[in-house]
Amino acid sequence: MRGRNPEHFGQSLSRRGKWVIGVIGVCALAIFAGVGVWSGLHQGNYDQSRNGCINLSVVSSTGGAVIHACGGKARTICRSAYAHTDSQSRQTRAQCKLAGIGAGQTG
């Protein structure tokens, strides 16, 4: 026999307990909303090509890749892009121009 008023889910929370759970829920919601807004507005370090650094999104075997290069590595990538005429090279040349690396500056 279980008794007169069996509580299948245990005792219910007190008024104070419900208030604490509500405050925790509101705080968690505010944190998630803040992270969502920040991630939507924050551009990150790889936002655009400039100042001798290039940023590319290219097709790869796993779907896509981000290429970020500065200095000598960027000039090497740009030298290869200026030497070829395929679509990826054309896209790379556009980023090289934004970074200030022209065809004559690739060495």
Number of C-alpha atoms within 10 A of each C-alpha: 4 6 6 6 6 10 10 6 6 7 8 9 10 9 8 9 11 12 12 12 12 12 12 12 12 12 12 12 12 12 12 12 12 12 12 11 11 11 11 9 9 9 10 8 8 14 11 16 20 16 12 18 22 30 22 20 13 13 11 9 6 6 7 10 12 12 13 16 18 17 12 13 14 21 23 14 19 24 21 15 21 17 11 12 12 9 10 14 18 14 15 21 25 17 20 28 16 18 20 15 23 16 16 8 10 16 8
